[in-house]
Amino acid sequence: MRKARRDQWLAVGSGMAALLLLVAALPAAGAKPEEKAAASKDTSQYVGSDTCKTCHEDIYKNFETTPHWKTTFNKKGPEWQGCEGCHGPGAEHVAAGGDKSKIFTFKDVSPKEVSKRCLECHQYGEEHANFDRSQHNINDVSCIACHSPHHSKDREFLLVQKQPDLCFTCHTETKQDFSRPFRHRVEQGLVRCTDCHNQHGGFLTKQLRATAAQDQVCFKCHADKAGPFAFEHEPVKTEGCVACHSPHGSTNPRLLKRSQINLLCLECHTLTVDSPVPEAPSFHNQAQKYQACTICHVAIHGSNFDHFFFR
């Protein structure tokens, strides 16, 4: 009887010891991947930015003027600091007399590898979170195609060239829109491409920062059109501003898609089978004098007084 009880106590004690060992191991198992990687790195292979400066003094002088230079003083460890925070440990590179194969050089790797290296720090936050699905990444446009950590022309975002000229180097089909008589003042610097588009990717077409039903990118400037209104114009909520307007530029006033306003309105307000949109009444005179529907329907973006958008 005593032997059986002793065996029970031994079994309980063994179970408790195993449980304590499991609990002690939990913090390591729950550590973030980057924390595990940092713990496994040999910090003796990091020589510090001052060593890099002895050979790359001209680059280091530019580096000192950029936001990346602040990483030299962080307390996260040498693998997150200064030059080696991006280029990796430099001990072998120094010992080999500057052999480029002994260190990470951004010019000799694929665009995907370049962006992966940058995203080790810049993957957090809304701005860069969707870079993997961005059109830039899919088309092998890496971070350093637009940004230069050492020789930037725009200090704010370390851009190789200021907007919109940087965007126009690839998006030549859009540049001509901003030469039209009526356009958003992008070339004058009043509006930037990135005010409307998230260059780092997103879930929406054209990498827009808002859906058609939530044209917040337009309402930032055109706040008077935002509403809410008691009587809403449906296209504003379904297709957005681009239902009637060309966002980049147009040959028509107010960036309209058609030169005649009545033709633009009749694209929707024409009788079709099962159409929920009311047809323009037959007594409406379509002569040239009355071709602008907005002569009467003044509050076309929405109204708090009349469901026909009268004044």
Rosetta silent file (secondary structure, phi, psi, omega in degrees, C-alpha in Angstrom):
SEQUENCE: MRKARRDQWLAVGSGMAALLLLVAALPAAGAKPEEKAAASKDTSQYVGSDTCKTCHEDIYKNFETTPHWKTTFNKKGPEWQGCEGCHGPGAEHVAAGGDKSKIFTFKDVSPKEVSKRCLECHQYGEEHANFDRSQHNINDVSCIACHSPHHSKDREFLLVQKQPDLCFTCHTETKQDFSRPFRHRVEQGLVRCTDCHNQHGGFLTKQLRATAAQDQVCFKCHADKAGPFAFEHEPVKTEGCVACHSPHGSTNPRLLKRSQINLLCLECHTLTVDSPVPEAPSFHNQAQKYQACTICHVAIHGSNFDHFFFR
SCORE:     score description
SCORE:     0.000 S_00000001
   1 L     0.000  -46.816  178.499    0.000    0.000    0.000 S_00000001
   2 H   -63.277  -37.892 -179.957    2.815    2.366    0.978 S_00000001
   3 H   -64.159  -41.038  179.521    4.725    1.438   -2.197 S_00000001
   4 H   -63.963  -41.549 -179.897    1.714    2.237   -4.381 S_00000001
   5 H   -66.016  -38.818  178.407    1.256    5.626   -2.671 S_00000001
   6 H   -63.240  -40.297  178.634    4.976    6.392   -3.101 S_00000001
   7 H   -63.524  -35.559  178.142    4.753    5.582   -6.803 S_00000001
   8 H   -64.838  -45.168  179.621    1.797    7.947   -7.084 S_00000001
   9 H   -62.890  -38.475  178.120    3.727   10.786   -5.445 S_00000001
  10 H   -63.696  -39.509  179.176    6.719   10.119   -7.742 S_00000001
  11 H   -65.703  -42.212  177.895    4.462   10.300  -10.786 S_00000001
  12 H   -63.221  -43.494  179.600    2.935   13.592   -9.596 S_00000001
  13 H   -62.085  -40.560  178.788    6.405   15.004   -8.901 S_00000001
  14 H   -64.764  -40.236  178.136    7.631   14.025  -12.375 S_00000001
  15 H   -63.091  -42.489  179.159    4.566   15.642  -13.932 S_00000001
  16 H   -63.825  -40.099  179.213    5.129   18.877  -11.997 S_00000001
  17 H   -64.499  -40.937  178.745    8.787   18.974  -13.073 S_00000001
  18 H   -65.160  -39.087  178.938    7.825   18.508  -16.722 S_00000001
  19 H   -64.374  -41.955  178.654    5.213   21.262  -16.415 S_00000001
  20 H   -63.224  -39.920  177.718    7.766   23.687  -14.927 S_00000001
  21 H   -64.509  -37.815  179.148   10.198   22.951  -17.758 S_00000001
  22 H   -66.171  -43.800  179.480    7.427   23.618  -20.306 S_00000001
  23 H   -63.934  -39.764  179.359    6.499   26.945  -18.684 S_00000001
  24 H   -64.423  -29.108 -178.342   10.149   28.003  -18.614 S_00000001
  25 H   -84.297  -14.508 -175.941   10.401   27.303  -22.333 S_00000001
  26 H   -59.378  -45.003 -179.187    7.275   29.289  -23.252 S_00000001
  27 H   -57.615  -38.711  179.538    8.897   32.793  -23.524 S_00000001
  28 H   -69.298  -39.606 -178.971   11.435   31.505  -26.021 S_00000001
  29 H   -68.581  -30.998 -178.016    8.779   29.696  -28.029 S_00000001
  30 L   -89.905    2.535 -178.786    6.574   32.780  -28.085 S_00000001
  31 L   -67.283  149.398  178.363    9.350   35.161  -29.115 S_00000001
  32 L   -66.717  151.214 -179.601    8.938   37.053  -32.358 S_00000001
  33 H   -56.083  -40.282 -178.085   10.886   35.689  -35.377 S_00000001
  34 H   -67.888  -30.228  178.190   13.030   38.811  -35.568 S_00000001
  35 H   -70.382  -39.042  176.984   13.900   38.463  -31.863 S_00000001
  36 H   -63.417  -43.691 -179.210   14.978   34.861  -32.413 S_00000001
  37 H   -62.999  -40.929 -179.610   17.068   35.870  -35.417 S_00000001
  38 H   -64.554  -39.119 -178.919   18.700   38.663  -33.451 S_00000001
  39 H   -68.067  -29.154 -176.061   19.526   36.317  -30.590 S_00000001
  40 H   -86.282   -9.418 -177.478   21.121   33.796  -32.951 S_00000001
  41 L   -78.692  146.406  176.708   23.393   36.314  -34.708 S_00000001
  42 L   -87.525  103.437 -175.636   27.068   36.535  -33.869 S_00000001
  43 H   -69.095  -13.396  179.234   27.491   40.169  -32.876 S_00000001
  44 H   -69.613  -13.673 -179.936   31.274   39.872  -33.079 S_00000001
  45 H   -85.123   -0.660 -179.921   30.933   40.059  -36.879 S_00000001
  46 L  -100.062  125.919 -173.598   29.703   43.670  -36.691 S_00000001
  47 L  -100.671  -15.120  179.317   32.433   46.297  -36.927 S_00000001
  48 L    91.807  154.600 -175.026   30.379   49.501  -36.576 S_00000001
  49 H   -66.650  -27.948  179.439   29.768   52.465  -38.876 S_00000001
  50 H   -63.017  -34.192  176.566   33.010   54.216  -37.894 S_00000001
  51 H   -68.399  -39.749  177.927   34.951   51.387  -39.527 S_00000001
  52 H   -61.993  -36.255 -176.322   32.862   51.746  -42.696 S_00000001
  53 H   -62.472  -28.460 -177.192   33.629   55.461  -42.707 S_00000001
  54 L   -62.534  -30.948  178.888   37.380   54.880  -43.128 S_00000001
  55 L  -104.792  -32.182 -174.169   36.862   53.656  -46.709 S_00000001
  56 L  -112.543   52.574 -173.940   33.452   55.100  -47.617 S_00000001
  57 H   -65.309  -39.835 -178.431   33.813   58.612  -46.239 S_00000001
  58 H   -65.201  -39.639  178.409   31.949   60.346  -49.084 S_00000001
  59 H   -70.181  -38.389 -177.995   28.948   58.016  -48.710 S_00000001
  60 H   -64.854  -35.408  179.083   29.040   58.318  -44.931 S_00000001
  61 H   -62.950  -39.697  175.538   28.833   62.122  -45.123 S_00000001
  62 H   -69.617  -38.555 -179.589   25.589   61.814  -47.085 S_00000001
  63 H   -60.851  -35.144 -178.899   24.396   59.071  -44.748 S_00000001
  64 L   -64.160  -21.512 -177.369   24.821   61.417  -41.762 S_00000001
  65 L   -94.167    0.654 -175.968   22.189   63.766  -43.182 S_00000001
  66 L  -105.492  160.505  177.306   19.479   61.098  -43.588 S_00000001
  67 H   -60.062  -26.520 -179.770   16.968   59.626  -41.103 S_00000001
  68 H   -63.436  -26.233 -178.477   18.778   56.271  -41.341 S_00000001
  69 H   -60.943  -28.052 -179.427   21.758   57.775  -39.498 S_00000001
  70 H   -63.723  -22.980  179.793   19.663   57.841  -36.315 S_00000001
  71 H   -65.770  -18.536  179.802   19.738   54.025  -36.258 S_00000001
  72 H   -61.137  -23.774 -173.881   23.422   54.279  -35.285 S_00000001
  73 H  -108.272    5.018 -179.252   22.305   55.225  -31.771 S_00000001
  74 L   -74.758  168.139 -174.117   19.450   52.808  -31.175 S_00000001
  75 L  -110.261   21.189 -177.153   19.709   50.134  -28.484 S_00000001
  76 L   -84.136   -9.360 -179.277   18.368   47.178  -30.451 S_00000001
  77 L   118.624  160.573 -175.051   21.814   45.745  -31.139 S_00000001
  78 H   -62.599  -26.114 -179.664   24.534   46.106  -33.805 S_00000001
  79 H   -72.108   -7.735  178.653   22.511   44.215  -36.413 S_00000001
  80 H  -112.839    5.045 -169.922   20.006   47.109  -36.387 S_00000001
  81 L  -111.816  141.748  169.218   22.507   49.969  -36.334 S_00000001
  82 L    53.497 -145.286 -176.552   24.112   52.192  -38.974 S_00000001
  83 L   -59.271  -40.635 -175.641   25.523   50.840  -42.218 S_00000001
  84 H   -74.961  -12.724  173.797   25.368   47.222  -41.092 S_00000001
  85 H   -63.806  -27.294  178.683   21.673   47.559  -40.306 S_00000001
  86 H  -105.947  -39.761 -173.023   21.141   47.434  -44.097 S_00000001
  87 H   -93.565   -5.686  179.493   24.307   45.817  -45.468 S_00000001
  88 L    83.367  176.498 -176.720   24.760   43.122  -42.833 S_00000001
  89 L   -59.324  139.326 -172.917   27.882   42.284  -40.771 S_00000001
  90 L  -109.992    5.168 -175.868   31.068   43.773  -42.201 S_00000001
  91 H   -60.394  -47.506 -179.202   33.896   41.901  -40.452 S_00000001
  92 H   -66.373  -37.838  178.004   34.575   39.516  -43.357 S_00000001
  93 H   -61.190  -41.866  179.171   34.251   42.381  -45.860 S_00000001
  94 H   -69.809  -45.415 -178.324   36.907   44.383  -43.955 S_00000001
  95 H   -62.845  -29.517 -179.157   39.206   41.384  -43.450 S_00000001
  96 L   -89.237   11.622  177.013   39.047   40.634  -47.186 S_00000001
  97 L    72.690   27.513  177.479   40.167   44.163  -48.075 S_00000001
  98 L    94.725   20.882  178.582   36.747   45.327  -49.255 S_00000001
  99 L   -62.666  118.175 -176.093   35.619   42.215  -51.149 S_00000001
 100 H   -66.266  -23.985 -179.317   32.023   42.991  -52.220 S_00000001
 101 H   -72.874   -9.175 -177.599   31.054   39.328  -52.136 S_00000001
 102 H   -96.710    8.027 -179.580   31.545   39.347  -48.357 S_00000001
 103 L  -150.096  160.582 -179.074   28.751   41.821  -47.664 S_00000001
 104 L   -78.875  118.323  176.401   25.216   42.547  -48.865 S_00000001
 105 L  -115.960  128.796 -172.963   25.289   44.993  -51.784 S_00000001
 106 H   -69.413  -22.968 -176.589   21.966   46.220  -53.112 S_00000001
 107 H   -77.918  -18.006 -172.364   23.179   46.594  -56.712 S_00000001
 108 H  -107.344   14.850 -179.347   24.020   42.931  -57.158 S_00000001
 109 L  -126.365  169.871 -178.228   20.771   41.286  -56.067 S_00000001
 110 L   -72.268  157.520  177.332   17.251   40.943  -57.456 S_00000001
 111 H   -56.232  -36.278  179.753   14.568   43.618  -56.839 S_00000001
 112 H   -63.399  -40.576  179.281   12.677   41.169  -54.626 S_00000001
 113 H   -68.867  -36.304  177.715   15.720   40.711  -52.374 S_00000001
 114 H   -61.366  -50.352 -177.758   16.271   44.458  -52.178 S_00000001
 115 H   -65.118  -37.267  177.911   12.703   45.102  -51.081 S_00000001
 116 H   -61.021  -39.979  179.568   12.804   42.205  -48.626 S_00000001
 117 H   -66.045  -41.911  179.475   15.854   43.742  -46.963 S_00000001
 118 H   -66.590  -37.524 -176.246   14.175   47.166  -46.673 S_00000001
 119 H   -73.570   -8.346  174.113   10.961   45.655  -45.327 S_00000001
 120 H   -59.294  -30.888  176.228   12.810   44.122  -42.388 S_00000001
 121 H  -106.100  -34.504 -170.281   12.359   47.574  -40.820 S_00000001
 122 H   -99.378   20.986 -178.266    9.654   49.175  -42.980 S_00000001
 123 L   -85.781  -12.024 -175.227    7.066   46.375  -42.992 S_00000001
 124 L   -91.756  154.646  179.409    5.081   47.774  -40.089 S_00000001
 125 L    92.297  162.495 -175.403    2.304   50.326  -40.308 S_00000001
 126 L   -65.943  -33.459 -172.334   -0.444   50.895  -42.846 S_00000001
 127 L   -63.942  -41.226 -174.349    1.765   52.521  -45.489 S_00000001
 128 L  -109.579    0.894 -171.726    4.000   49.504  -46.276 S_00000001
 129 L   -63.191  -26.660 -175.422    1.895   46.601  -44.999 S_00000001
 130 L  -108.859   23.797 -176.212    0.616   45.634  -48.468 S_00000001
 131 H   -62.977  -31.768 -179.380    3.815   46.018  -50.454 S_00000001
 132 H   -59.675  -31.291 -179.063    3.875   42.304  -51.368 S_00000001
 133 H   -99.169    4.738 -177.916    0.664   42.742  -53.406 S_00000001
 134 L   -71.839  152.309  178.393    1.592   46.127  -54.876 S_00000001
 135 H   -65.542  -31.101  177.459    1.936   46.561  -58.622 S_00000001
 136 H   -63.294  -46.328 -179.607    5.424   47.939  -58.116 S_00000001
 137 H   -66.853  -42.005 -179.749    6.565   44.765  -56.388 S_00000001
 138 H   -61.524  -34.156 -178.971    4.798   42.491  -58.891 S_00000001
 139 L   -96.464   22.536  174.892    6.564   44.305  -61.746 S_00000001
 140 L    58.750   39.010  171.617    9.992   44.068  -60.070 S_00000001
 141 L   -99.140  109.209 -175.559   10.224   47.713  -59.070 S_00000001
 142 L   -85.067  173.365 -179.866   12.319   47.636  -55.903 S_00000001
 143 H   -59.520  -40.772 -175.291   12.517   50.204  -53.125 S_00000001
 144 H   -78.644   -1.317  171.008   15.773   51.683  -54.433 S_00000001
 145 H   -70.698  -26.740 -179.944   14.179   52.354  -57.833 S_00000001
 146 L  -113.625  -29.330 -176.465   12.426   55.267  -56.111 S_00000001
 147 E  -112.498  144.727  175.350   14.424   55.775  -52.902 S_00000001
 148 L  -129.049  108.760 -179.269   18.145   56.383  -52.428 S_00000001
 149 L   -62.026  -25.730 -175.036   19.481   55.994  -48.860 S_00000001
 150 L  -107.023  -35.022 -172.023   22.724   57.757  -49.810 S_00000001
 151 L  -129.518   51.085 -178.480   22.076   60.164  -52.704 S_00000001
 152 L   -74.785  150.808  175.976   18.450   61.268  -52.457 S_00000001
 153 L   -98.248  -18.454  178.341   17.183   64.401  -54.197 S_00000001
 154 E  -123.349  109.831 -172.624   14.176   64.744  -51.867 S_00000001
 155 L   -66.872  -26.544 -173.862   15.141   64.589  -48.201 S_00000001
 156 L   -62.163  -47.445 -178.890   11.604   63.973  -46.918 S_00000001
 157 L  -121.831   17.358 -179.743   11.258   60.446  -48.277 S_00000001
 158 L    54.312   40.955 -179.020   14.792   59.906  -49.635 S_00000001
 159 E   -78.279  146.539  178.872   13.453   59.937  -53.200 S_00000001
 160 L   -72.720  -19.560  179.805   15.872   59.717  -56.127 S_00000001
 161 L  -157.234  150.188 -177.417   13.838   62.444  -57.809 S_00000001
 162 L   -74.383  152.538  171.821   10.996   64.712  -56.741 S_00000001
 163 L   -72.528  148.953    2.269    7.386   64.037  -57.587 S_00000001
 164 L   -90.786   -1.259 -176.180    5.814   64.039  -60.117 S_00000001
 165 H   -58.271  -34.950  178.038    8.924   63.640  -62.313 S_00000001
 166 H   -62.373  -45.232  179.831    9.816   60.437  -60.493 S_00000001
 167 H   -67.362  -35.745 -177.191    6.401   58.925  -61.249 S_00000001
 168 H   -69.741  -17.722  178.046    6.485   60.146  -64.846 S_00000001
 169 L   -61.396  -28.240  177.028    9.660   58.157  -65.575 S_00000001
 170 L  -109.282  -41.026 -173.705    7.416   55.074  -65.763 S_00000001
 171 L   -92.233   62.185 -177.741    3.870   56.439  -66.039 S_00000001
 172 H   -67.421  -27.966 -178.782    4.344   58.349  -69.280 S_00000001
 173 H   -68.575  -23.074 -179.666    0.735   57.718  -70.347 S_00000001
 174 H   -87.686  -27.906 -176.533   -0.465   59.765  -67.370 S_00000001
 175 H   -57.327  -38.800 -178.197    1.904   62.689  -67.850 S_00000001
 176 H   -65.150  -26.952  178.991    0.015   63.942  -70.905 S_00000001
 177 H   -63.106  -31.197 -177.590   -3.200   64.232  -68.859 S_00000001
 178 H   -84.211    3.918  174.354   -1.602   66.957  -66.751 S_00000001
 179 H  -101.952    0.721 -178.963   -0.901   69.008  -69.880 S_00000001
 180 L   -77.690  161.562 -174.152   -4.596   69.367  -70.698 S_00000001
 181 L   -58.013  -35.198 -179.530   -6.410   72.697  -70.229 S_00000001
 182 E  -119.983  119.318 -175.034   -8.207   71.535  -67.070 S_00000001
 183 E  -157.010  162.691  170.623   -6.186   69.379  -64.682 S_00000001
 184 L   -73.090  143.364 -171.937   -5.190   68.830  -61.116 S_00000001
 185 L   -81.894   59.883 -179.676   -2.152   70.985  -60.318 S_00000001
 186 L   -73.005  -44.637 -177.927    0.269   68.111  -59.886 S_00000001
 187 L   -69.650  -18.149  177.322    3.081   69.615  -61.935 S_00000001
 188 L   -90.997   -2.298  176.268    2.758   72.830  -59.927 S_00000001
 189 L    85.211    5.100  179.916    3.246   70.928  -56.670 S_00000001
 190 L   -79.143  -27.874  177.255   -0.211   71.625  -55.204 S_00000001
 191 L  -132.161  142.243  177.569   -1.224   67.950  -55.420 S_00000001
 192 L  -112.358  151.814  178.403    1.031   64.892  -55.342 S_00000001
 193 H   -54.733  -39.915 -176.153    0.456   61.516  -56.974 S_00000001
 194 H   -76.045   -4.652  172.047    0.769   59.875  -53.560 S_00000001
 195 H   -68.809  -32.017 -177.732   -2.085   61.980  -52.166 S_00000001
 196 H  -105.858  -31.699 -176.699   -4.467   59.759  -54.136 S_00000001
 197 E  -111.477  140.921  172.762   -2.411   56.605  -54.767 S_00000001
 198 L   -95.956  101.314 -175.785   -0.587   54.411  -52.269 S_00000001
 199 L   -63.250  -15.859 -178.192    2.625   53.629  -54.116 S_00000001
 200 L   -95.007    4.109  172.983    3.388   50.853  -51.615 S_00000001
 201 L   106.847  162.800  179.611    0.289   48.823  -52.479 S_00000001
 202 L  -177.812 -170.002 -177.129   -3.229   48.140  -51.289 S_00000001
 203 L   -95.220   -7.836 -172.373   -6.418   46.218  -52.012 S_00000001
 204 L  -100.065  156.433  177.248   -7.948   48.733  -54.450 S_00000001
 205 H   -64.334  151.525 -179.060   -7.514   49.164  -58.204 S_00000001
 206 H    60.248   13.961 -178.185   -4.943   51.720  -59.339 S_00000001
 207 H    53.697   38.276  179.213   -3.572   51.465  -55.778 S_00000001
 208 E   -70.109  155.683 -178.925   -6.030   54.157  -54.722 S_00000001
 209 L   -88.572   -5.236  178.643   -6.202   55.209  -51.097 S_00000001
 210 L  -152.497  154.701  178.631  -10.037   55.014  -50.980 S_00000001
 211 L   -77.483  170.432  178.831  -12.859   53.152  -52.706 S_00000001
 212 H   -61.905  -36.226 -178.391  -15.302   54.759  -55.121 S_00000001
 213 H   -79.193   -7.696  179.668  -17.963   54.791  -52.409 S_00000001
 214 H  -136.180   66.934 -174.495  -15.583   56.500  -49.978 S_00000001
 215 L   -74.057   57.921 -179.423  -13.777   59.122  -52.025 S_00000001
 216 H   -63.398  -29.321  179.324  -11.863   60.472  -49.065 S_00000001
 217 H   -64.668  -31.606  177.659   -8.932   61.300  -51.352 S_00000001
 218 H   -81.135  -38.983 -174.555  -11.188   63.740  -53.211 S_00000001
 219 H   -72.473  -14.408  175.622  -12.980   65.084  -50.144 S_00000001
 220 L   -59.576  -35.036  178.524   -9.716   66.137  -48.527 S_00000001
 221 L  -101.568  -40.997 -175.717   -9.788   69.094  -50.918 S_00000001
 222 L   -98.625   61.050 -174.031  -13.439   69.135  -52.052 S_00000001
 223 H   -63.952  -27.579 -178.413  -14.960   69.010  -48.572 S_00000001
 224 H   -69.098  -16.302 -179.964  -18.149   70.764  -49.673 S_00000001
 225 H   -94.082   -2.392 -170.400  -19.034   67.744  -51.831 S_00000001
 226 L   -76.723  -31.069 -176.270  -18.614   65.208  -49.036 S_00000001
 227 L    79.479 -155.505    6.997  -22.022   65.433  -47.396 S_00000001
 228 L   -74.082  152.278 -179.715  -23.760   63.625  -45.826 S_00000001
 229 L  -116.183  149.854  175.639  -26.820   64.812  -47.721 S_00000001
 230 L   -66.157  -36.313  178.649  -30.504   64.088  -47.148 S_00000001
 231 E  -121.623  109.472 -174.657  -30.844   63.464  -50.919 S_00000001
 232 E   -99.488  147.158  173.031  -27.787   61.808  -52.406 S_00000001
 233 L   -85.891  116.470 -169.912  -26.794   61.455  -56.038 S_00000001
 234 H   -53.328  -42.455 -178.190  -26.353   57.706  -56.397 S_00000001
 235 H   -57.537  -28.329  179.509  -23.213   57.665  -58.605 S_00000001
 236 H   -62.434  -34.403 -178.267  -21.278   59.427  -55.845 S_00000001
 237 H   -90.511  -22.390 -176.574  -21.864   56.404  -53.595 S_00000001
 238 H   -99.227  -53.250 -178.421  -21.556   53.639  -56.203 S_00000001
 239 L  -101.333  -18.932 -178.750  -18.949   54.718  -58.759 S_00000001
 240 L    85.152 -173.267 -176.850  -17.478   57.703  -56.975 S_00000001
 241 H   -59.826  -31.336 -176.312  -16.311   60.999  -58.393 S_00000001
 242 H   -70.540   -4.299  174.530  -14.767   59.299  -61.436 S_00000001
 243 H   -63.202  -31.884 -178.126  -18.275   58.488  -62.704 S_00000001
 244 L  -119.774  -23.637 -172.949  -18.375   62.010  -64.116 S_00000001
 245 E  -113.193  145.490  171.614  -14.867   63.429  -63.721 S_00000001
 246 L   -92.384  113.674 -168.050  -11.464   62.519  -65.195 S_00000001
 247 L   -66.126  -29.719 -176.507   -9.183   62.705  -62.156 S_00000001
 248 L   -86.295  -49.921 -178.612   -5.908   63.603  -63.874 S_00000001
 249 E  -175.250  159.526 -176.261   -6.954   66.073  -66.548 S_00000001
 250 E  -153.702  158.937  172.999   -9.553   66.841  -69.193 S_00000001
 251 L   -85.494   -2.520 -178.007  -10.276   69.096  -72.143 S_00000001
 252 L  -109.213  145.886  177.181  -13.605   69.938  -70.477 S_00000001
 253 H   -56.311  149.654  179.917  -14.236   72.350  -67.598 S_00000001
 254 H    61.798   22.523  178.297  -14.473   70.790  -64.110 S_00000001
 255 H    57.439   29.067 -179.463  -12.579   67.762  -65.433 S_00000001
 256 E   -71.044  152.117 -178.063  -15.825   66.366  -66.877 S_00000001
 257 L   -77.890  -21.317 -178.811  -15.710   63.324  -69.128 S_00000001
 258 L  -124.747  149.086  179.548  -18.035   64.866  -71.757 S_00000001
 259 L   -75.421  -28.577  177.847  -18.082   68.297  -73.314 S_00000001
 260 L  -106.171  121.555 -175.211  -21.904   68.423  -73.149 S_00000001
 261 H   -64.320  -37.073 -178.562  -23.293   67.988  -69.663 S_00000001
 262 H   -63.855  -34.056  178.118  -26.646   66.666  -70.887 S_00000001
 263 H   -68.266  -34.850  176.579  -24.912   63.815  -72.731 S_00000001
 264 H   -65.523  -43.104  179.636  -23.050   62.922  -69.564 S_00000001
 265 H   -67.182  -39.376 -176.870  -26.307   62.867  -67.593 S_00000001
 266 H   -70.199  -12.749  174.289  -28.152   60.889  -70.294 S_00000001
 267 L   -61.668  -28.204  176.236  -25.630   58.065  -70.003 S_00000001
 268 L  -106.709  -41.041 -173.170  -27.594   57.103  -66.901 S_00000001
 269 L   -89.470   54.289  174.358  -30.891   58.953  -67.281 S_00000001
 270 L  -127.482  136.086 -174.692  -32.066   57.159  -70.427 S_00000001
 271 L   -63.850  122.593  173.674  -34.912   54.643  -70.325 S_00000001
 272 L  -135.557  164.419 -177.554  -33.663   51.055  -70.365 S_00000001
 273 L   -64.044  130.131  177.018  -35.257   47.780  -69.327 S_00000001
 274 L    59.509   22.726  178.914  -35.431   47.365  -65.520 S_00000001
 275 L   -77.274  128.089  177.391  -33.392   50.525  -65.000 S_00000001
 276 L   -79.623   -8.831 -176.430  -33.825   51.983  -61.477 S_00000001
 277 L   -84.718  128.646  179.783  -32.609   55.373  -62.722 S_00000001
 278 L   -64.959  137.804  179.513  -35.401   57.852  -63.605 S_00000001
 279 L   -76.768  147.836  174.264  -35.518   58.825  -67.267 S_00000001
 280 L   -62.056  127.164 -177.439  -35.147   62.465  -68.283 S_00000001
 281 L   -57.790  149.868 -177.043  -38.732   63.716  -68.819 S_00000001
 282 L   -65.131  -24.956 -178.638  -39.874   64.161  -72.409 S_00000001
 283 L   -79.195   -3.086  177.289  -40.621   67.864  -71.862 S_00000001
 284 L   -70.861  123.707 -179.658  -36.924   68.561  -71.222 S_00000001
 285 L   -81.056  118.798 -178.171  -35.639   70.698  -74.060 S_00000001
 286 L   -95.214   13.995  177.313  -32.337   69.292  -75.310 S_00000001
 287 L   -64.247  164.471 -171.840  -31.578   72.288  -77.519 S_00000001
 288 H   -55.751  -34.480 -177.845  -28.184   73.871  -77.128 S_00000001
 289 H   -62.173  -28.182 -173.754  -29.476   76.523  -74.741 S_00000001
 290 H  -114.434   22.048 -175.127  -30.520   73.851  -72.244 S_00000001
 291 L   -73.382  -14.416  176.886  -27.736   71.307  -72.673 S_00000001
 292 L   -95.605  102.799 -179.605  -26.387   71.908  -69.183 S_00000001
 293 H   -59.270  -28.010 -175.902  -28.681   70.003  -66.828 S_00000001
 294 H   -74.691   -1.263  171.498  -26.981   71.729  -63.919 S_00000001
 295 H   -61.714  -39.439  178.600  -28.604   75.040  -64.887 S_00000001
 296 L   -99.884  -45.789 -178.021  -31.639   73.771  -62.948 S_00000001
 297 L   -87.048   73.563 -169.708  -30.230   70.827  -60.994 S_00000001
 298 L   -69.519  -44.066 -175.292  -27.642   72.961  -59.255 S_00000001
 299 L   -87.994   58.311 -170.542  -26.882   70.773  -56.224 S_00000001
 300 L   -68.030  -21.364  179.719  -25.955   67.773  -58.388 S_00000001
 301 L   -82.160  -16.317  179.669  -23.557   66.255  -55.816 S_00000001
 302 E   152.810  152.949 -176.435  -26.280   66.083  -53.183 S_00000001
 303 E  -141.661  150.824  173.679  -28.929   68.207  -51.523 S_00000001
 304 L  -103.859    5.085 -172.290  -30.539   68.657  -48.132 S_00000001
 305 L  -125.333  -29.949 -171.961  -33.647   70.358  -49.570 S_00000001
 306 L  -147.642  133.897 -178.170  -34.826   68.704  -52.788 S_00000001
 307 L   -77.907   -6.449  172.011  -34.622   65.173  -54.229 S_00000001
 308 L   -97.124    6.371  177.813  -34.324   66.646  -57.729 S_00000001
 309 L    63.587   30.716  172.214  -31.233   68.583  -56.587 S_00000001
 310 L   -73.607  167.079 -179.158  -32.824   71.964  -57.194 S_00000001
 311 L   -63.321    0.000    0.000  -31.421   74.962  -55.369 S_00000001
